[in-house]
Amino acid sequence: MGHLDHAAYGWLTPVLSYVMASIGAALGLRCTVRALAATGRSRRNWLLTAASAIGTGIWTMHFVAMLGFHVTGTAIHYDVPLTVLSLLVAMVVVGAGVFAVGHGHARDRGKALVLGGLTTGLGVASMHYLGMAALRLHGRITYDLLMVGLSVVIAVVAATAALWAALNIKSPAAVAVASLVMGAAVSSMHYTGMLAVAVRVTPSDAGLPGATALQFIFPLAVGLGSYLFITSAFVALSPTADEREASASARRLGATAGAAAN
């Protein structure tokens, strides 16, 4: 068996991956809160932004953490199409869960929460194990099925808790706390899944297919991280429904006062 190192760069990759997961969760939760206060096309757009933020944050968390994953006796490459597919799966399946909650009727919110949490959690787990399927190394990867099952349970519970927070927590401070908890849960799911991994190395001088992490994963993670920061700034600067209503009321009062003066 090859020796596995899940943090070859020390605390750098675990901490940075946790930060990315928390930012994605914070942005997704904030957008979901905005969506629930909106209607029509505006609600749909906020939900799409929420899905892309959560999916991007989770994917970036996974692969930033994977930058610190080393196996003694073999290099590690990544299959590019499978890696991209894992990102798309994260966004699409997480989006399905977010839309289930965002478009659910108030009286059916409990059912929508269960469905959304299950769908989103399975999406997170699917992304993780698709990303692991993209690994190319000299050897064979096996999994402890009990730990795999535990990681899936953690993903579903974390996703359900996050969607519950989106439905019930409105203040920015509470959303920030919920995001830190969600980031910790997603990180726990990742490292639980990684504890399920064992690698039987077969030494070889043959070249590996795919791209190295620094050739492909790192630039893509930086790009997606930049997207999260830019989108966070946009959401922070966008007026809330209450602020728009207050602005509209102020304009109406101003127009009324102007008409009275004339």
Secondary structure, DSSP 8 states (H G I E B T S, - for coil): ---EES-TTTTHHHHHHHHHHHHHHHHHHHHHHHHHT--HHHHHHHHHHHHHHHHHHHHHHHHHHHTT-EETTB-EEE-HHHHHHHHHHHHHHHHHHHHHHHTS-GGGHHHHHHHHHHHHHHHHHHHHHHHHHTEEESEEEEE-HHHHHHHHHHHHHHHHHHHHHHHH--SHHHHHHHHHHHHHHHHHHHHHHHHTEEEEE----S--SSB-IIIIIHHHHHHHHHHHHHHHHHHHHS--HHHHHHHHHHHHHHHHHHHHH-
